[in-house]
Amino acid sequence: MKNIIYYFLCGLILPSCVLADSSAIDKIYHPYVQALEREIEYRMISADDETAYRLGLGKSFSDRLFVELYLTGSNKKNQNDPDIDSYELETKWQLTEQGEYYADWGVVVELEKQKNIVAWELSTGLLVEKEWGKWVGTANFWAIYEWGDRPNDELESVLALQSRYRYSRYFEPAIEFYSGEQTRGIGPVALGELRFGKGKKLKWEAGAIIGLDAKTPDTTWRFLTEFEF
């Protein structure tokens, strides 16, 4: 019965997850929260002549709730320094215990405010993860609503998938797929972590996503580091 419900929900959501109006390539979220965790996160997404940056500071308030604040910025190829574009508040809830059901579930809610105009974005992501031995599959289903000083209010959705192999703590090869109105891409990603004593570790991710259609850049590079303490 649990399997039937899982596939039924995915069947409802998957067809709608192809509507985003900008690049859907970003971080793949996992549905887990660690109690007493604090985190500094840095992301970089680069394609064509533009690079987007994100710097975050987060903290868990229980073993189910994690909150993070972000500054986001970008710069063109000829710019020396990135400009701050927006501010973002993100909250993640772990809905189920790991291994409690057929798959593990979580939810992310993000509220973003543009810096120079009255424009807002509210995003809600459903996070699903399932392990098969050393293989781990993760799916993120996003619904995004934009309003404010824009030509039209807009409702979008995005699909992001990751399949990774747990070769070791230091190195996990993976493949990721992203789908949105302006994005259709797939490519290899490497992940790993280094530990520096009790409760301290550095996670890293690096990947190259290859465009599958004319709207998506030929190659989008993504890089992420998280220092947890």
LOTOR-354416 format. One record per residue (C-alpha): residue number from 0; residue in three letters; chain; x, y, z. Coordinates in steps of 0.001 Angstrom, whole numbers, plus 500000, padded with zeros to 6 digits. Layout:
BEGIN
@markol:NUM; drense:ALA; lumvex:A; east:X; north:Y; up:Z
...
This chain:
BEGIN
@markol:0; drense:MET; lumvex:A; east:500000; north:500000; up:500000
@markol:1; drense:LYS; lumvex:A; east:502840; north:502423; up:500866
@markol:2; drense:ASN; lumvex:A; east:504438; north:501690; up:497480
@markol:3; drense:ILE; lumvex:A; east:501177; north:502414; up:495688
@markol:4; drense:ILE; lumvex:A; east:500738; north:505765; up:497472
@markol:5; drense:TYR; lumvex:A; east:504352; north:506731; up:496723
@markol:6; drense:TYR; lumvex:A; east:504088; north:506045; up:492983
@markol:7; drense:PHE; lumvex:A; east:500642; north:507638; up:492788
@markol:8; drense:LEU; lumvex:A; east:501957; north:510909; up:494278
@markol:9; drense:CYS; lumvex:A; east:504953; north:510905; up:491956
@markol:10; drense:GLY; lumvex:A; east:502655; north:510273; up:489009
@markol:11; drense:LEU; lumvex:A; east:500569; north:513306; up:489920
@markol:12; drense:ILE; lumvex:A; east:503540; north:515609; up:490430
@markol:13; drense:LEU; lumvex:A; east:505963; north:514609; up:487673
@markol:14; drense:PRO; lumvex:A; east:504000; north:515870; up:484641
@markol:15; drense:SER; lumvex:A; east:503673; north:519348; up:486165
@markol:16; drense:CYS; lumvex:A; east:507349; north:519787; up:487031
@markol:17; drense:VAL; lumvex:A; east:508449; north:521307; up:483729
@markol:18; drense:LEU; lumvex:A; east:507337; north:524925; up:484056
@markol:19; drense:ALA; lumvex:A; east:510119; north:527034; up:485554
@markol:20; drense:ASP; lumvex:A; east:510945; north:530261; up:483669
@markol:21; drense:SER; lumvex:A; east:514664; north:530371; up:484626
@markol:22; drense:SER; lumvex:A; east:517467; north:527873; up:485209
@markol:23; drense:ALA; lumvex:A; east:516346; north:525041; up:487469
@markol:24; drense:ILE; lumvex:A; east:519911; north:523877; up:488141
@markol:25; drense:ASP; lumvex:A; east:520796; north:524270; up:491808
@markol:26; drense:LYS; lumvex:A; east:521320; north:522267; up:494994
@markol:27; drense:ILE; lumvex:A; east:519608; north:518904; up:495477
@markol:28; drense:TYR; lumvex:A; east:517968; north:518919; up:498920
@markol:29; drense:HIS; lumvex:A; east:517822; north:515861; up:501174
@markol:30; drense:PRO; lumvex:A; east:514947; north:515424; up:503673
@markol:31; drense:TYR; lumvex:A; east:517068; north:515093; up:506826
@markol:32; drense:VAL; lumvex:A; east:517715; north:517416; up:509776
@markol:33; drense:GLN; lumvex:A; east:520380; north:516901; up:512430
@markol:34; drense:ALA; lumvex:A; east:519702; north:518164; up:515954
@markol:35; drense:LEU; lumvex:A; east:522027; north:520905; up:517294
@markol:36; drense:GLU; lumvex:A; east:523490; north:521506; up:513818
@markol:37; drense:ARG; lumvex:A; east:524846; north:524851; up:512611
@markol:38; drense:GLU; lumvex:A; east:525979; north:525465; up:509051
@markol:39; drense:ILE; lumvex:A; east:527728; north:527930; up:506768
@markol:40; drense:GLU; lumvex:A; east:526943; north:527283; up:503111
@markol:41; drense:TYR; lumvex:A; east:528355; north:528666; up:499872
@markol:42; drense:ARG; lumvex:A; east:526977; north:527915; up:496389
@markol:43; drense:MET; lumvex:A; east:528043; north:528922; up:492897
@markol:44; drense:ILE; lumvex:A; east:526194; north:528249; up:489632
@markol:45; drense:SER; lumvex:A; east:527926; north:529345; up:486422
@markol:46; drense:ALA; lumvex:A; east:526700; north:529219; up:482824
@markol:47; drense:ASP; lumvex:A; east:527544; north:531264; up:479716
@markol:48; drense:ASP; lumvex:A; east:528562; north:534781; up:480830
@markol:49; drense:GLU; lumvex:A; east:526849; north:534862; up:484238
@markol:50; drense:THR; lumvex:A; east:527618; north:533388; up:487651
@markol:51; drense:ALA; lumvex:A; east:525166; north:533230; up:490565
@markol:52; drense:TYR; lumvex:A; east:526298; north:533033; up:494191
@markol:53; drense:ARG; lumvex:A; east:524571; north:532166; up:497452
@markol:54; drense:LEU; lumvex:A; east:525912; north:532500; up:500999
@markol:55; drense:GLY; lumvex:A; east:523882; north:531043; up:503859
@markol:56; drense:LEU; lumvex:A; east:523955; north:530687; up:507630
@markol:57; drense:GLY; lumvex:A; east:521700; north:528055; up:509163
@markol:58; drense:LYS; lumvex:A; east:520763; north:526378; up:512433
@markol:59; drense:SER; lumvex:A; east:518571; north:523467; up:513502
@markol:60; drense:PHE; lumvex:A; east:515985; north:524244; up:516183
@markol:61; drense:SER; lumvex:A; east:515061; north:520592; up:516769
@markol:62; drense:ASP; lumvex:A; east:515720; north:517205; up:515200
@markol:63; drense:ARG; lumvex:A; east:513012; north:518027; up:512597
@markol:64; drense:LEU; lumvex:A; east:513370; north:521795; up:511903
@markol:65; drense:PHE; lumvex:A; east:516237; north:523653; up:510185
@markol:66; drense:VAL; lumvex:A; east:516241; north:527380; up:509304
@markol:67; drense:GLU; lumvex:A; east:518728; north:529194; up:507051
@markol:68; drense:LEU; lumvex:A; east:519227; north:532794; up:505914
@markol:69; drense:TYR; lumvex:A; east:520797; north:533549; up:502523
@markol:70; drense:LEU; lumvex:A; east:522292; north:536430; up:500594
@markol:71; drense:THR; lumvex:A; east:522157; north:535830; up:496843
@markol:72; drense:GLY; lumvex:A; east:524162; north:537637; up:494200
@markol:73; drense:SER; lumvex:A; east:525356; north:537438; up:490610
@markol:74; drense:ASN; lumvex:A; east:527799; north:538992; up:488215
@markol:75; drense:LYS; lumvex:A; east:528445; north:539079; up:484495
@markol:76; drense:LYS; lumvex:A; east:531665; north:537985; up:482852
@markol:77; drense:ASN; lumvex:A; east:533137; north:541511; up:482749
@markol:78; drense:GLN; lumvex:A; east:532187; north:542472; up:486332
@markol:79; drense:ASN; lumvex:A; east:534799; north:542326; up:489074
@markol:80; drense:ASP; lumvex:A; east:532503; north:541944; up:492089
@markol:81; drense:PRO; lumvex:A; east:529108; north:540262; up:492442
@markol:82; drense:ASP; lumvex:A; east:526032; north:542371; up:493210
@markol:83; drense:ILE; lumvex:A; east:523625; north:541345; up:495985
@markol:84; drense:ASP; lumvex:A; east:520318; north:540610; up:494280
@markol:85; drense:SER; lumvex:A; east:518043; north:539283; up:497018
@markol:86; drense:TYR; lumvex:A; east:517555; north:538018; up:500562
@markol:87; drense:GLU; lumvex:A; east:516055; north:534644; up:501391
@markol:88; drense:LEU; lumvex:A; east:514654; north:532794; up:504402
@markol:89; drense:GLU; lumvex:A; east:514510; north:529001; up:504126
@markol:90; drense:THR; lumvex:A; east:512896; north:526455; up:506438
@markol:91; drense:LYS; lumvex:A; east:513195; north:522671; up:506150
@markol:92; drense:TRP; lumvex:A; east:511025; north:520130; up:507986
@markol:93; drense:GLN; lumvex:A; east:511906; north:516454; up:508206
@markol:94; drense:LEU; lumvex:A; east:508516; north:514748; up:507984
@markol:95; drense:THR; lumvex:A; east:509455; north:511092; up:508649
@markol:96; drense:GLU; lumvex:A; east:512149; north:509199; up:510512
@markol:97; drense:GLN; lumvex:A; east:514869; north:507770; up:508288
@markol:98; drense:GLY; lumvex:A; east:513827; north:504260; up:507262
@markol:99; drense:GLU; lumvex:A; east:510373; north:504564; up:508827
@markol:100; drense:TYR; lumvex:A; east:508551; north:504180; up:505480
@markol:101; drense:TYR; lumvex:A; east:509347; north:502997; up:501973
@markol:102; drense:ALA; lumvex:A; east:510924; north:506417; up:501311
@markol:103; drense:ASP; lumvex:A; east:512001; north:509324; up:503533
@markol:104; drense:TRP; lumvex:A; east:510074; north:512602; up:503215
@markol:105; drense:GLY; lumvex:A; east:510677; north:516274; up:503941
@markol:106; drense:VAL; lumvex:A; east:509479; north:519757; up:502945
@markol:107; drense:VAL; lumvex:A; east:511362; north:522994; up:502225
@markol:108; drense:VAL; lumvex:A; east:509732; north:526450; up:502171
@markol:109; drense:GLU; lumvex:A; east:511674; north:529483; up:500872
@markol:110; drense:LEU; lumvex:A; east:510679; north:533166; up:500891
@markol:111; drense:GLU; lumvex:A; east:512841; north:535467; up:498750
@markol:112; drense:LYS; lumvex:A; east:512750; north:539282; up:498474
@markol:113; drense:GLN; lumvex:A; east:514484; north:541148; up:495642
@markol:114; drense:LYS; lumvex:A; east:516821; north:543889; up:496843
@markol:115; drense:ASN; lumvex:A; east:515966; north:546830; up:494560
@markol:116; drense:ILE; lumvex:A; east:512337; north:546199; up:493609
@markol:117; drense:VAL; lumvex:A; east:509176; north:545088; up:495394
@markol:118; drense:ALA; lumvex:A; east:509259; north:541537; up:494078
@markol:119; drense:TRP; lumvex:A; east:508775; north:538346; up:496072
@markol:120; drense:GLU; lumvex:A; east:509115; north:534631; up:495448
@markol:121; drense:LEU; lumvex:A; east:507625; north:531815; up:497543
@markol:122; drense:SER; lumvex:A; east:508903; north:528294; up:496853
@markol:123; drense:THR; lumvex:A; east:507758; north:524999; up:498340
@markol:124; drense:GLY; lumvex:A; east:509708; north:521810; up:497738
@markol:125; drense:LEU; lumvex:A; east:508697; north:518221; up:498444
@markol:126; drense:LEU; lumvex:A; east:511793; north:516123; up:499211
@markol:127; drense:VAL; lumvex:A; east:511856; north:512350; up:498718
@markol:128; drense:GLU; lumvex:A; east:514794; north:509979; up:499245
@markol:129; drense:LYS; lumvex:A; east:515137; north:506202; up:498977
@markol:130; drense:GLU; lumvex:A; east:518145; north:503899; up:499528
@markol:131; drense:TRP; lumvex:A; east:518874; north:500638; up:497673
@markol:132; drense:GLY; lumvex:A; east:522028; north:499227; up:499251
@markol:133; drense:LYS; lumvex:A; east:524819; north:501641; up:498318
@markol:134; drense:TRP; lumvex:A; east:522612; north:503492; up:495823
@markol:135; drense:VAL; lumvex:A; east:520567; north:506520; up:496924
@markol:136; drense:GLY; lumvex:A; east:517837; north:508189; up:494857
@markol:137; drense:THR; lumvex:A; east:516614; north:511711; up:495674
@markol:138; drense:ALA; lumvex:A; east:513784; north:513732; up:494115
@markol:139; drense:ASN; lumvex:A; east:512869; north:517388; up:494670
@markol:140; drense:PHE; lumvex:A; east:509488; north:518625; up:493408
@markol:141; drense:TRP; lumvex:A; east:509170; north:522433; up:493535
@markol:142; drense:ALA; lumvex:A; east:506189; north:524777; up:493222
@markol:143; drense:ILE; lumvex:A; east:507195; north:528469; up:492874
@markol:144; drense:TYR; lumvex:A; east:505009; north:531580; up:492982
@markol:145; drense:GLU; lumvex:A; east:506295; north:535072; up:492074
@markol:146; drense:TRP; lumvex:A; east:504500; north:538377; up:492647
@markol:147; drense:GLY; lumvex:A; east:505127; north:542114; up:493071
@markol:148; drense:ASP; lumvex:A; east:506752; north:544540; up:490613
@markol:149; drense:ARG; lumvex:A; east:506776; north:542077; up:487719
@markol:150; drense:PRO; lumvex:A; east:504833; north:542097; up:484425
@markol:151; drense:ASN; lumvex:A; east:502663; north:539203; up:485625
@markol:152; drense:ASP; lumvex:A; east:502303; north:537112; up:488744
@markol:153; drense:GLU; lumvex:A; east:503549; north:533649; up:487918
@markol:154; drense:LEU; lumvex:A; east:503213; north:530079; up:489161
@markol:155; drense:GLU; lumvex:A; east:505992; north:527682; up:488159
@markol:156; drense:SER; lumvex:A; east:507307; north:524243; up:489022
@markol:157; drense:VAL; lumvex:A; east:510627; north:522423; up:488787
@markol:158; drense:LEU; lumvex:A; east:511822; north:518830; up:488989
@markol:159; drense:ALA; lumvex:A; east:515329; north:517860; up:490203
@markol:160; drense:LEU; lumvex:A; east:516583; north:514271; up:490503
@markol:161; drense:GLN; lumvex:A; east:519812; north:512751; up:491799
@markol:162; drense:SER; lumvex:A; east:521104; north:509191; up:491840
@markol:163; drense:ARG; lumvex:A; east:524349; north:508657; up:493749
@markol:164; drense:TYR; lumvex:A; east:526599; north:505765; up:494729
@markol:165; drense:ARG; lumvex:A; east:528013; north:505729; up:498267
@markol:166; drense:TYR; lumvex:A; east:531534; north:504666; up:497341
@markol:167; drense:SER; lumvex:A; east:533040; north:506217; up:500469
@markol:168; drense:ARG; lumvex:A; east:532534; north:509149; up:502840
@markol:169; drense:TYR; lumvex:A; east:535132; north:511112; up:500888
@markol:170; drense:PHE; lumvex:A; east:533787; north:510491; up:497384
@markol:171; drense:GLU; lumvex:A; east:530308; north:509710; up:496047
@markol:172; drense:PRO; lumvex:A; east:529746; north:509832; up:492268
@markol:173; drense:ALA; lumvex:A; east:526270; north:510873; up:491158
@markol:174; drense:ILE; lumvex:A; east:524196; north:511874; up:488170
@markol:175; drense:GLU; lumvex:A; east:521594; north:514664; up:488283
@markol:176; drense:PHE; lumvex:A; east:518672; north:515662; up:486068
@markol:177; drense:TYR; lumvex:A; east:516857; north:519034; up:486066
@markol:178; drense:SER; lumvex:A; east:513685; north:520059; up:484271
@markol:179; drense:GLY; lumvex:A; east:512051; north:523486; up:483957
@markol:180; drense:GLU; lumvex:A; east:510540; north:525715; up:481278
@markol:181; drense:GLN; lumvex:A; east:513972; north:527139; up:480439
@markol:182; drense:THR; lumvex:A; east:515991; north:524128; up:481614
@markol:183; drense:ARG; lumvex:A; east:516447; north:520538; up:480597
@markol:184; drense:GLY; lumvex:A; east:519821; north:519159; up:481655
@markol:185; drense:ILE; lumvex:A; east:521662; north:516101; up:482917
@markol:186; drense:GLY; lumvex:A; east:525218; north:515538; up:484060
@markol:187; drense:PRO; lumvex:A; east:527770; north:514033; up:486459
@markol:188; drense:VAL; lumvex:A; east:528321; north:515331; up:489988
@markol:189; drense:ALA; lumvex:A; east:530848; north:514372; up:492667
@markol:190; drense:LEU; lumvex:A; east:530133; north:514694; up:496400
@markol:191; drense:GLY; lumvex:A; east:532098; north:514062; up:499572
@markol:192; drense:GLU; lumvex:A; east:532853; north:515165; up:503109
@markol:193; drense:LEU; lumvex:A; east:535808; north:515688; up:505423
@markol:194; drense:ARG; lumvex:A; east:535527; north:515459; up:509213
@markol:195; drense:PHE; lumvex:A; east:537446; north:517648; up:511654
@markol:196; drense:GLY; lumvex:A; east:536579; north:516234; up:515041
@markol:197; drense:LYS; lumvex:A; east:533317; north:515808; up:516898
@markol:198; drense:GLY; lumvex:A; east:530394; north:517433; up:515109
@markol:199; drense:LYS; lumvex:A; east:532531; north:519314; up:512573
@markol:200; drense:LYS; lumvex:A; east:532637; north:518434; up:508885
@markol:201; drense:LEU; lumvex:A; east:533044; north:520006; up:505472
@markol:202; drense:LYS; lumvex:A; east:530774; north:518795; up:502685
@markol:203; drense:TRP; lumvex:A; east:531494; north:519559; up:499033
@markol:204; drense:GLU; lumvex:A; east:529749; north:519075; up:495697
@markol:205; drense:ALA; lumvex:A; east:530925; north:519801; up:492149
@markol:206; drense:GLY; lumvex:A; east:529212; north:519012; up:488878
@markol:207; drense:ALA; lumvex:A; east:528718; north:519809; up:485208
@markol:208; drense:ILE; lumvex:A; east:525163; north:519737; up:483866
@markol:209; drense:ILE; lumvex:A; east:524862; north:519349; up:480090
@markol:210; drense:GLY; lumvex:A; east:521962; north:521070; up:478321
@markol:211; drense:LEU; lumvex:A; east:519507; north:518789; up:476517
@markol:212; drense:ASP; lumvex:A; east:517658; north:521466; up:474524
@markol:213; drense:ALA; lumvex:A; east:518263; north:524841; up:472873
@markol:214; drense:LYS; lumvex:A; east:517006; north:526836; up:475892
@markol:215; drense:THR; lumvex:A; east:519560; north:525343; up:478313
@markol:216; drense:PRO; lumvex:A; east:523242; north:526417; up:478275
@markol:217; drense:ASP; lumvex:A; east:525587; north:523813; up:476811
@markol:218; drense:THR; lumvex:A; east:527260; north:523384; up:480215
@markol:219; drense:THR; lumvex:A; east:526238; north:524675; up:483638
@markol:220; drense:TRP; lumvex:A; east:528828; north:524321; up:486383
@markol:221; drense:ARG; lumvex:A; east:527670; north:523973; up:489968
@markol:222; drense:PHE; lumvex:A; east:529768; north:524058; up:493142
@markol:223; drense:LEU; lumvex:A; east:528747; north:523869; up:496810
@markol:224; drense:THR; lumvex:A; east:530493; north:523709; up:500176
@markol:225; drense:GLU; lumvex:A; east:528893; north:523365; up:503622
@markol:226; drense:PHE; lumvex:A; east:530770; north:523633; up:506901
@markol:227; drense:GLU; lumvex:A; east:528737; north:522027; up:509681
@markol:228; drense:PHE; lumvex:A; east:529620; north:522609; up:513322
